[in-house]
Amino acid sequence: MIPVICTTLGVIGIFVTLLFFLSTVIKRNDIADIAWGAGIIMVGLVGYALRSVHATTTSIVLLLVVAWGVRLTLRIFVRNLKKEEDARYRVWRETWGKWFYLRSYFQVYLLQGLLMIIVGYPLLHLSVFARPGISLPFVFGGSLVWALGFFFEGVGDCQLDAFIASKPPQGAVLKTDLWRYTRHPNYFGEVTQWWGIFIIMLSIPYGVFAIISPLMITFLILKVSGIPMLEKRFEGNPNFEVYKKTTNAFFPWFPRG
């Protein structure tokens, strides 16, 4: 396992370093957001290339991750083409001053590279411990959970993009379709996909250790860079405050009141 992780650390380290240098040229640190899905796909490809035996389960999980990563990468790329650098990075550019580039390299790119490996750990685990054959209950059940998450994330993003494209009045809040049942259907979908992959991993020896992946993505979205950071932007918006009182933040459920 250690050689696989070390090799992956080297590949991802080179990847995020190149991204950092590109960001200094184009003056946009939000390429880190675009690279998130692509980086985890890269983790999967490294693991797949280093696999000790051919295993159908490994191919299935890699395909699921590629589907997730390609959709997410393309969506963020297209979205970012239409706007300036994300506000988070603009604030850091202004507040970090002379330390901006050094802090960007460590706090944005190297940190993200480490998170890519942690979230993509199931793919590395498979490269070492997967065996020929397939456990249908775990693979089928996990794939169904993953598909539910893919639906919520993909459809939720499409509904959000359509809402933004309609140029709603200032302060308007999307609260129809999937957004009627959860304030963040796309985040719910993101987390659900990784728990689906974890269920598949339970068919692999020592697969329970892959729980680090969904735990990490759940923590990031619920407590760090997902819901808290996004909802902070809407503080003081009366429409959002009403929406917040009637609609679950994460798990889909019927509106209250």
N, C-alpha and C positions, 0 to 999 in steps of 0.2 A: 504493500500500500504506500509506503513512504516514497519509493522511486516514482510512482505515479503522481503523487501530490507534488513532489519536487519538480518534476517535469512540467506539470500544469502551472505551478507558480512561475517558472521561467517563461513559459509561453505567454501567460496573461500579463506578466510584468513587462515584457517587450510590447505587447499590445497596448496597454494603458500608457506606457511611456511615449509611444508613437502618437497616441491620441493627444497627449499633453502638448507635444511639440506642434501638432497640427492646430490645437486650440490657440497657441500663441501667435500663429500666423493669421488665422481667420478671426481672431479676437472674439471667440465664442466658446465659453466653457460648457454650454449646454449640449455640445456634441457628446458629452458624457452620458446624457440621458438617451441619446440615440444608440449609443454603443452598449447599453445595459443588456438588452436581449441578445445582441450579436456576440457579446463576450461570453454569456452563459452557453450559447450554442458552441462557441469555440472550446469551452471546457468539455462539453460533451464529445466533440470531435477528437480532442486529445485523448479522452478516456477510451473512445471507441477504437482509435488507432493503437492504443496500448493494451487492448483487451487480450487476455490469455487464451480464452476459448470463445468460439462462436456461440452466442446465446440469443434466442428469439426475443426474450424479455429486454435485453439491451437495445435491440433495434427498435422495439416498440416505444420504449421510454425516450430514446433519442428522437424518434419521429414526432412524438408529442411535444418535446422541448423545441424542436425546430419549428413546428407549426406555431407554437406560442411566440417564440422569439422573432420569427420573420414578420408575423402580423404586427407585433409591438414595435419593432424597429422601423418598419415602413410607415406606420401611422405617425410616430413621433417625428420621423424625418420629414414627411409631407407637412405636418403641422408646423414645424419649426421654420420651414422655408417661407412661411407666410407672415412671420413676425420677427421682432428683434430678439436678442438674447433674453432668456428667461430672467424674470425679475430677481430671483434668488441669487443668480450669479452676478447680476449687475450690482446688487447691494454689496456682495463680497468684494467685487472689483473696486468699489469705492471705499469700503471700510478697512480692507486689509493693507491698503497703501503699498509701501515698498516691499512688503512681504507677500504680495499677492501671488506671484508666480511660484514661490516656494511652497506656500500654503496650499495652492491649487494642486500642485503635484502630489503632495502627501495627503491632503484632506479630501480632495475630490477623486483623483485618478488612482493612486495606490490603494486608498481605502475601498474604492469601488471595485478594484481588481480583487481584493481579498473577499469582498462580499459576493462577487461573482463565483468564486471558488466554493464558498460556504453554501450558497444557494444551489449551485450546480453539483454539490457533493454526491448526490445519488448516482450521477453518471460516472463518477470516478469509482464509486463503490462497486458498481456493476462490472466495471472493467477488470476488477480483481476477483470478485466473489460469484459472479453469475455463472450458472451451469447450463448445459443443454437442457431443453425441455421447457415447459411453460405450466404455470399454476393458474388454470382458468379462473377460479373464483377470485383470486386477488387481482389478476390482470384485468379481467372483465369488470369487476367492481370498481377498481381504481380508475380505469379508463372512462367509466360512466361518470364518476365524480369529476374527473378532469374535463369531460365534455360539457358538463353543467357549468363549470367555471369558465370554459372557453366561450360558451354562449353568453353568459352574463358580462364578461369583459368585452367581447367583440361587439355585441348588440348595444351594450351600454355606451361604449365609445362612439358608435355610429349615431346613436340618438343624441349624444352630447354634441357631436360635430354638426349635426343637422340643426340643433337648437342655436348654436353659435352662428352658423351660416345664415340663419333667419334674421340676424341682427335684432335681438329682442331689446326692449326698453332697458335703460340703465337700472340695475337693481333687480331685474327679473330673475327668477330662479326656475330651473328645469325640475318639474315635479310630476311628470306624466310618464306613461309606459313603465319601464323597469324602475325609473327614478321615483315612482310613486310608492314603491315598496321598500326602498333603501336609498339613503342619500349618496351611496357610493357603490352602485352595482358593478362598476368596472374593478374597483378594489376588491370587492367580495369575490369576483370571478378570478382575479389574480391569485388570491390566497387559496381559493378552492382548487385551482389547478395543481398547485404544489402539494396539497394534501392528497389529491388523487394519485399523484406520482408516488407519494409515500406509501399509500395503500399497496400499490404494485410492488414496492420495495420489500414489503413484508413477506413476499414469496422467495426472497433471496437470503442466503445465510448471512446472519448479522445485519439484516436489512433495517432493523429497528434503529440502528445508529444514524440512518438517513433522516431521522426526525429533525436533525439540526437544520435541514433545509426549510421545511415548512414553518418551523418555529421562528427562524430568522426572518423570513419574508412576512410572517404574521406580525412580528414585533415591529419591523420597519414600517409597515403600512398602518398599523393601529396606534403606534406610539411615537414614531419618529418623522419620516419624510412623506408619509401618505396623508391620512385623514387629518391629523393635527395641523400640519402645515397648510393644507388646502383650506380648511375651515377657518383658519385664522384670517384669511383674506376676506371672509364674509362677515367678520365681526361688526356688529352695528347695523347690518342690513336688516330692516324690519321684515322683509319678505322671507329672508333666510331664517330669521328667528322663529317665525311661525312654522315654517317647514321643518325646522329642527325639533320643535315640540311635538309634531305629529308623525314624524317618520324616523324609523330606526336608522342609526348611523351606518350599520354594517350588515347584519343579517336581514335578509328580506322578510317582511311581514306586512300585514295590512295596516294602513294608516290609523292613527288614533284620533278619535273625534271627527 
